[in-house]
Amino acid sequence: MENGPGKGTAGQKTMASGRRPDSELSKESASGSSAENVIWSEKRLFKQPGWYEWQYPVLFSFGVIAVGFVMLLWFKSQMLLSKKKKDCEELESMTEAQDIASQTTNTAVAAAVSEEVHSSDCWKLQSTSSAVLETCIAEAQLPEALRQSAVVAGPSASTSGVGTRFASEIRPEPIRIKAKGLLERRGSSASLTIDLHPSQENISTLCGPTRECSTDEYLLSAGNMLSRLQLRKCLEDVHALHREFWEIPSNHSEHVGVAGSGFKNRYKSILPNERTRVQISPPNSGMVPGSAEDQLACYINANYIRGYDGEDKAYIATQGPLPNTITDFWLMVWGEGVPVIVMITRFVETSKCKCEPYIPMNPQQEDGESPPDSPSLNQSLGGPGSIGKYGDITVIVERVLPKDGYVVRELRVQRGDETRLIQHYWYDTWPDHKTPDTAKSIVELVREVEAYRQKSLSDLRKQYGDNVPRKAPVVVHCSAGIGRTGCFLAVAIGTIQLAEENNVDVLGIVCRLRHDRGGMVQTAEQYEFIHRALCEFEKTLPNRSGEVFGKYSNKLS
């Protein structure tokens, strides 16, 4: 009874204080939560996809590409394996075919020989067997690229009535390798080619040419024949001439087969080519022939040079004499029957000794009144009446003839009871490693030297007939014997070719010079000067060839 009013009083107090009952609050909370859930579900409907959702297609695409790439690599490897297998099968089939062909040819040889043995005609037996054997060997040894199909003839028309004759000897076509460069641009009718004609006797052992062999092939076969008009036009593009020059192998000799000969060489890197090296004949000194001492005594840094149209030993190219080789120089001049000496250097250039004086000095020069590099050297050296003795050879200056750009000395050379006259030409206006300002004087010198050489040959033929004891070569030297010497010889040979043929092959001339003596014509400027000198000479030619050197030209057999 007492609690009733108390409870009522509490409820009244709650209502009086304005507080809402817990039941109502829970109902409102539940209704609010349901409303928030509805709003959250609506937001999820419009939400953007996450990063893992949009990258799935990209990753799938990359996977497809990777699989495709792997498949392509696999297909490629399968194709390569298939190709290699096919090549191996073809190689095996070719080998089997060659074995079968070899067995067939051997059987044919045996059959032909056995049938010919029964023939009564022995000569026919030998000729037929030899022809069949050579043809079969050639057919069996030739590679597939060079083999030609053999033509098998019917029964021979010989009296024996038996035997099989094969086609004539098979000659493979030469392989012509055309050089790139100046040749076609200059309109040449003769291309630079290297003819490689394999020998049938050793065809099975053929291999790629060595450096030495390829150099020889190049120097012996290179050429670019120019007409007179082309010769004049080629100077319009000197850069092309320089490129043509630098393509020529130098062919420097790397060693000499004479022990201890180094002190006889002016430059240690310029050595004579062994194949064309000149050997002197020293006086009898009791040395054993062929001994090391004898070989050294016969050594001189000089080479024989072929002339126009392959004339053998037309010139000798050598270095400027050293103090210890002056006697060797004169022994060479005497032993080779030299009619002309051409000197294209000063004794001293840029304070360096280029050549030792080897012709007689004037008395005041011998007494030391004039230094070797004196400006008056040309006037004081080798005047008339000067005498010099070199070993057992005596040289006397008969007269001196100054000319435009060079000096001519007539020398009387004595050895024992024999006396000879030798012309000495000194061209002293050509600077080392450079070219003269004009080519007129060098062209005139070339013409005069060639005229005197032909006169000497004519005198020898009149005296000895066909049995001429010597070739009368012209000795040409500068300091090293390759630069200015090579230019002079190229101009000399080129002028003769122009006069005889109305054409000139400067490239071929220089290549032949380097084949005889390595390094001939040292610079591209010198190569250009050769063309300029030949152009200068070409102006003096008439419309027809052969009238300038016609009275002196007499080709040697």
C-alpha positions in Angstrom: 0.0 0.0 0.0 2.8 2.3 0.8 4.7 1.5 -2.4 1.8 2.3 -4.7 1.8 5.9 -4.1 5.6 5.9 -4.2 5.7 4.4 -7.7 3.1 6.8 -8.9 5.1 9.5 -7.5 8.2 8.4 -9.4 6.3 8.2 -12.7 4.9 11.5 -12.1 8.3 12.9 -11.4 9.6 11.5 -14.7 6.8 12.9 -16.7 7.1 16.1 -14.8 10.8 16.4 -15.7 10.1 16.0 -19.5 12.1 12.7 -19.9 10.8 10.2 -22.5 10.4 6.6 -21.7 13.0 4.0 -22.8 10.6 2.1 -24.9 10.0 5.1 -27.1 13.7 5.7 -27.5 14.4 2.1 -28.6 11.6 2.4 -31.2 13.1 5.6 -32.6 16.6 4.1 -32.7 15.4 1.1 -34.6 13.6 3.2 -37.1 16.8 5.4 -37.6 19.0 2.4 -38.3 16.7 1.1 -41.0 16.8 4.4 -42.7 20.6 4.6 -42.7 20.8 1.0 -44.1 18.5 2.1 -47.0 20.7 5.1 -47.7 24.0 3.0 -47.6 22.5 0.4 -50.0 21.6 3.2 -52.4 25.1 4.6 -52.2 26.6 1.2 -53.1 24.6 1.1 -56.2 26.3 4.2 -57.6 29.8 3.5 -56.2 32.8 3.4 -58.8 34.7 0.0 -59.2 37.9 -0.5 -57.2 41.5 -0.7 -58.8 41.5 -4.5 -58.7 38.3 -4.6 -60.7 39.4 -2.4 -63.7 43.0 -3.9 -64.0 41.7 -7.4 -64.6 41.2 -6.8 -68.4 44.6 -5.1 -68.7 46.4 -8.0 -67.1 44.5 -10.4 -69.3 45.5 -8.5 -72.4 49.2 -8.6 -71.4 48.9 -12.3 -70.7 47.5 -13.0 -74.2 50.3 -10.9 -75.8 53.0 -12.8 -73.8 51.6 -16.1 -74.8 51.5 -15.1 -78.5 55.1 -13.9 -78.4 56.2 -17.2 -76.9 54.3 -19.1 -79.6 56.0 -16.9 -82.3 59.5 -17.8 -80.8 58.6 -21.4 -80.8 57.4 -21.3 -84.4 60.6 -19.5 -85.4 62.8 -22.1 -83.7 60.9 -24.9 -85.4 61.4 -23.3 -88.8 65.1 -22.9 -88.2 65.4 -26.5 -87.1 63.4 -27.6 -90.2 65.7 -25.5 -92.4 68.9 -27.0 -90.9 67.5 -30.4 -91.3 66.7 -29.8 -94.9 70.2 -28.4 -95.5 71.8 -31.4 -93.9 69.7 -33.7 -96.1 70.7 -31.8 -99.2 74.4 -31.9 -98.2 74.1 -35.7 -97.6 72.4 -36.2 -101.0 75.1 -34.1 -102.7 77.8 -36.1 -101.0 76.2 -39.4 -102.1 75.8 -38.1 -105.6 79.5 -37.1 -105.7 80.4 -40.6 -104.4 78.3 -42.2 -107.0 79.7 -40.0 -109.8 83.3 -40.8 -108.6 82.5 -44.5 -108.6 80.9 -44.2 -112.1 83.9 -42.3 -113.5 86.3 -44.8 -112.0 84.3 -47.7 -113.6 84.3 -45.9 -116.9 88.1 -45.4 -116.7 88.6 -49.1 -115.9 86.3 -50.2 -118.7 87.8 -47.9 -121.3 91.3 -49.0 -120.3 90.4 -52.7 -120.4 88.8 -52.4 -123.8 91.7 -50.4 -125.2 94.2 -53.0 -124.0 92.9 -55.4 -126.6 93.3 -52.9 -129.4 96.2 -53.5 -131.8 96.9 -49.8 -132.1 99.2 -48.9 -129.1 99.2 -45.2 -129.9 95.4 -45.0 -129.8 95.5 -46.9 -126.5 97.7 -44.4 -124.9 96.0 -41.3 -126.3 92.5 -42.5 -125.5 93.3 -43.7 -122.0 95.2 -40.5 -121.2 92.3 -38.3 -122.5 89.7 -40.3 -120.6 91.8 -40.4 -117.4 92.4 -36.6 -117.4 88.8 -35.8 -118.1 87.5 -38.1 -115.4 90.0 -36.7 -112.9 89.0 -33.2 -113.8 85.3 -34.1 -113.5 85.8 -35.8 -110.1 87.8 -32.9 -108.6 86.1 -29.9 -109.9 83.7 -28.3 -107.3 80.0 -28.0 -108.2 80.2 -24.3 -108.9 82.8 -24.7 -111.6 81.8 -28.1 -113.0 80.4 -28.3 -116.5 78.5 -31.3 -117.7 80.6 -33.7 -119.6 79.5 -34.6 -123.1 79.8 -38.3 -123.7 80.4 -39.0 -127.3 79.4 -42.1 -129.2 81.8 -44.9 -130.2 85.1 -43.6 -131.6 85.6 -43.7 -135.3 89.0 -45.2 -134.8 90.0 -48.4 -136.6 89.8 -50.4 -133.4 86.1 -49.8 -133.2 86.0 -49.8 -129.4 86.4 -47.3 -126.6 84.5 -44.4 -125.3 85.6 -40.8 -125.7 84.7 -38.1 -123.4 84.4 -34.4 -124.2 87.5 -32.2 -124.5 89.2 -30.9 -121.3 86.8 -28.9 -119.2 88.0 -25.3 -118.6 86.2 -23.4 -115.8 85.3 -19.9 -116.5 87.7 -17.4 -114.7 86.2 -15.6 -111.7 86.3 -11.9 -112.4 86.1 -9.7 -109.3 85.4 -6.2 -110.2 87.0 -3.5 -108.1 85.0 -0.6 -106.7 86.2 2.9 -107.1 87.3 5.2 -109.9 87.2 2.9 -112.8 83.7 3.1 -114.1 83.3 6.8 -113.1 86.2 7.6 -115.5 84.7 5.7 -118.4 87.5 3.2 -118.7 87.1 0.3 -121.1 89.4 -1.8 -119.0 88.0 -2.6 -115.6 90.1 -3.4 -112.5 89.7 -7.1 -112.3 91.4 -10.0 -110.5 91.4 -13.1 -112.7 91.5 -16.3 -110.6 91.7 -19.2 -113.0 91.9 -22.3 -110.9 94.3 -25.0 -112.1 92.6 -28.3 -112.8 95.7 -30.2 -111.6 95.5 -29.0 -108.0 91.9 -27.9 -107.9 91.1 -30.0 -104.8 93.7 -28.0 -102.7 92.6 -24.5 -103.7 91.9 -22.1 -100.9 91.5 -18.5 -100.3 94.5 -16.4 -101.4 96.9 -15.2 -98.8 97.7 -11.5 -98.3 100.9 -11.8 -100.4 99.2 -13.7 -103.2 96.3 -11.3 -103.4 98.7 -8.3 -103.5 100.6 -9.9 -106.4 97.3 -10.6 -108.2 96.1 -7.0 -107.7 99.4 -5.4 -108.8 99.7 -7.6 -111.9 96.1 -7.3 -113.1 95.0 -3.8 -112.0 94.6 -1.2 -114.7 92.6 1.7 -116.0 93.3 2.6 -119.6 92.7 6.2 -120.4 92.3 7.9 -123.7 93.9 11.2 -124.3 90.6 13.0 -123.6 90.0 11.0 -120.4 93.6 11.8 -119.3 92.8 15.5 -119.5 89.5 15.2 -117.8 90.7 13.1 -114.9 92.5 16.2 -113.5 89.2 17.9 -113.0 88.6 15.6 -110.0 91.9 15.2 -108.2 90.2 13.8 -105.1 89.1 10.8 -107.2 92.8 10.4 -108.3 93.9 10.4 -104.6 91.3 7.8 -103.7 92.5 5.6 -106.6 96.1 6.0 -105.4 95.3 5.0 -101.8 93.7 1.7 -103.0 97.0 0.5 -104.4 98.9 -2.0 -102.2 102.3 -0.7 -101.2 104.0 -4.1 -101.4 106.9 -3.1 -99.1 109.4 -5.8 -98.5 109.6 -6.8 -94.9 112.9 -8.6 -94.9 115.9 -9.4 -97.1 117.5 -12.8 -97.3 121.0 -11.5 -96.8 122.3 -11.6 -93.3 124.1 -8.4 -92.0 123.0 -6.2 -94.9 121.4 -3.6 -92.7 124.4 -1.2 -92.8 124.0 -1.0 -96.6 120.4 0.3 -96.4 119.9 4.1 -96.1 116.4 3.6 -94.5 115.7 0.4 -92.5 112.1 0.3 -93.6 112.8 0.5 -97.3 114.2 -2.8 -98.6 114.6 -4.2 -102.1 112.0 -6.8 -103.2 113.9 -10.2 -103.2 112.4 -11.3 -106.6 113.9 -8.4 -108.6 116.9 -7.5 -106.4 120.1 -6.6 -108.3 123.2 -8.5 -107.3 126.6 -7.0 -108.1 129.8 -8.8 -109.0 132.5 -7.7 -106.7 136.2 -8.2 -107.6 137.6 -11.6 -106.8 138.5 -11.4 -103.1 139.0 -15.1 -102.3 135.5 -15.5 -100.8 133.7 -18.8 -101.2 130.9 -18.4 -103.8 127.5 -18.6 -102.1 128.9 -18.0 -98.6 127.4 -15.4 -96.2 130.4 -13.1 -96.9 129.9 -13.5 -100.7 126.2 -12.8 -100.5 126.8 -9.7 -98.4 129.4 -8.5 -100.9 126.9 -8.9 -103.8 124.2 -7.0 -102.0 122.9 -3.6 -103.0 119.6 -1.9 -102.3 118.4 -1.9 -105.9 115.7 -3.5 -108.1 115.2 -4.2 -111.8 112.2 -2.4 -113.2 110.3 -3.5 -116.2 109.7 -0.9 -119.0 106.9 -0.4 -121.5 105.2 -3.5 -122.7 106.9 -5.6 -120.1 110.5 -4.9 -121.3 112.7 -6.8 -118.9 115.3 -4.9 -116.9 114.7 -1.6 -118.7 115.5 0.4 -115.5 117.2 0.0 -112.2 115.7 1.8 -109.2 118.0 2.3 -106.2 118.7 4.4 -103.2 121.1 7.3 -102.9 124.6 5.8 -102.3 125.9 5.8 -98.7 129.6 6.4 -97.9 130.2 2.7 -97.7 128.2 1.8 -100.8 129.7 4.2 -103.4 132.0 1.5 -104.8 129.1 -1.0 -104.9 127.1 1.6 -106.8 129.8 1.9 -109.5 130.3 -1.8 -109.6 126.5 -2.1 -110.4 126.7 0.6 -113.1 129.7 -1.2 -114.7 128.4 -4.7 -114.4 124.9 -3.9 -115.8 126.3 -1.8 -118.7 124.4 1.3 -117.6 124.4 4.1 -120.3 122.5 6.7 -118.2 122.3 7.7 -114.6 119.4 9.9 -113.4 119.8 11.6 -110.0 116.6 13.3 -108.6 117.8 14.6 -105.3 120.2 17.1 -103.7 123.0 15.8 -101.5 121.6 17.7 -98.5 118.0 18.7 -98.0 116.6 20.4 -94.9 120.0 19.8 -93.1 119.7 16.0 -93.7 122.1 14.0 -95.9 120.0 12.5 -98.7 122.8 11.2 -100.9 126.6 10.8 -100.7 128.5 12.5 -103.5 129.5 9.7 -105.8 130.7 11.7 -108.8 134.1 13.4 -108.9 134.5 16.7 -107.0 136.3 19.7 -108.1 139.8 20.2 -106.6 138.6 23.0 -104.4 135.7 20.9 -103.2 138.0 18.0 -102.3 140.2 20.5 -100.3 137.1 21.4 -98.2 136.7 25.0 -99.4 133.0 24.5 -100.1 130.6 22.7 -97.7 128.5 19.9 -99.1 125.3 21.9 -98.8 126.8 25.0 -100.4 124.5 26.9 -102.8 127.3 26.7 -105.4 127.4 22.9 -105.2 126.0 22.5 -108.7 128.7 24.6 -110.2 131.6 23.2 -108.1 130.7 19.5 -108.1 131.9 17.4 -111.0 133.4 20.1 -113.3 135.2 19.2 -116.5 138.5 17.4 -115.7 137.5 16.2 -112.3 138.6 12.6 -111.5 137.4 10.2 -109.0 138.5 6.6 -108.2 136.1 4.1 -106.7 137.7 0.7 -106.1 139.2 -0.3 -109.5 136.9 2.0 -111.4 138.0 5.5 -112.5 135.4 8.2 -113.3 136.4 11.4 -115.3 134.0 14.3 -116.0 134.3 15.2 -119.7 131.9 18.1 -119.9 128.9 19.7 -118.1 125.8 21.0 -119.9 123.4 23.1 -117.8 119.7 22.9 -119.0 116.3 24.1 -117.8 115.9 22.4 -114.4 118.7 19.8 -114.7 122.3 19.4 -115.4 123.9 16.9 -117.8 127.4 15.5 -117.2 129.2 13.3 -119.6 131.4 10.8 -117.7 134.2 8.7 -119.0 134.4 5.5 -116.9 137.4 3.3 -117.1 138.1 -0.2 -115.7 141.2 -2.0 -116.7 141.7 -1.5 -120.5 138.0 -0.8 -121.2 136.4 2.7 -121.3 132.7 3.6 -121.5 130.8 6.9 -121.8 127.9 7.4 -119.4 125.4 10.3 -119.3 124.6 11.6 -115.8 121.4 13.7 -115.5 121.0 15.6 -112.2 117.5 17.0 -111.7 118.0 19.0 -108.5 114.8 21.1 -108.4 112.4 18.5 -107.1 111.7 18.9 -103.4 111.5 15.8 -101.2 107.9 14.4 -100.7 106.6 17.2 -102.9 106.2 17.9 -106.6 107.7 20.4 -108.9 105.8 23.5 -109.8 105.8 22.7 -113.5 106.1 19.5 -115.4 107.8 20.8 -118.5 111.4 20.2 -117.4 110.7 16.7 -116.2 109.0 15.8 -119.5 111.9 17.1 -121.4 114.3 15.2 -119.2 112.3 12.0 -119.8 112.4 12.4 -123.5 116.1 13.0 -123.6 116.9 10.0 -121.3 114.7 7.7 -123.4 116.3 8.9 -126.6 119.8 8.2 -125.3 118.7 4.8 -123.9 117.4 3.7 -127.3 120.5 5.0 -129.0 122.7 2.9 -126.6 120.6 -0.2 -127.3 120.9 0.4 -131.1 124.7 0.6 -130.8 124.8 -2.6 -128.8 122.8 -4.4 -131.5 125.0 -3.1 -134.2 128.1 -4.4 -132.3 126.8 -7.7 -131.0 123.9 -8.5 -133.3 121.2 -10.6 -131.6 123.6 -11.8 -128.9 123.6 -8.6 -126.9 125.5 -9.3 -123.6 123.6 -6.7 -121.5 120.3 -4.9 -121.4 121.7 -1.4 -120.9 119.2 -0.4 -118.1 118.9 3.2 -116.9 119.8 3.7 -113.3 117.4 6.1 -111.5 117.7 7.1 -107.8 116.6 9.8 -105.4 117.2 9.4 -101.6 115.1 6.3 -100.8 114.7 5.2 -104.4 110.9 5.0 -104.4 109.2 8.4 -104.3 110.7 10.7 -106.9 112.3 7.7 -108.6 108.9 6.1 -109.0 107.4 9.3 -110.4 110.1 9.6 -113.0 109.8 6.0 -114.1 106.0 6.2 -114.3 106.2 9.3 -116.5 108.9 7.7 -118.6 106.8 4.5 -119.2 103.6 6.5 -119.7 105.1 8.8 -122.3 106.2 5.8 -124.4 102.7 4.2 -124.1 101.0 7.5 -125.1 103.3 7.8 -128.1 102.8 4.2 -129.2 99.1 3.5 -128.3 97.5 7.0 -128.0 96.3 5.7 -124.5 97.9 5.4 -121.1 97.3 3.3 -118.1 98.7 5.2 -115.1 97.2 2.9 -112.5 98.6 -0.2 -114.2 102.0 1.4 -114.6 102.2 2.3 -110.9 101.0 -1.1 -109.9 103.7 -2.8 -112.0 106.3 -0.5 -110.5 105.3 -1.5 -107.0 105.3 -5.1 -107.9 109.0 -4.7 -108.9 110.0 -2.4 -106.0 107.6 -1.8 -103.1 106.4 1.7 -102.2 107.1 3.3 -105.6 105.3 6.7 -105.8 105.0 7.6 -102.1 102.2 10.3 -102.0 98.9 11.0 -103.7 100.3 14.4 -104.8 103.0 12.6 -106.7 100.4 10.3 -108.3 98.5 13.4 -109.4 101.7 15.0 -110.7 102.3 11.9 -112.9 99.0 12.6 -114.6 99.9 16.3 -115.0 103.2 15.5 -116.6 101.6 13.1 -119.0 99.0 15.7 -119.9 101.9 18.1 -120.6 103.5 15.5 -122.8 100.1 14.7 -124.5 99.9 18.3 -125.7 103.1 17.7 -127.9 101.6 14.6 -129.6 100.2 14.9 -133.1 96.8 13.4 -133.9 98.5 10.1 -134.8 100.5 8.0 -132.3 104.0 6.8 -132.7 105.6 9.9 -134.2 107.4 11.3 -131.1 109.4 8.2 -130.1 108.9 6.5 -133.5 112.6 6.7 -134.6 113.8 5.5 -131.2 111.2 2.8 -130.4 112.3 -0.7 -131.0 110.5 -3.2 -128.8 112.6 -5.9 -127.4 111.5 -9.5 -127.8 
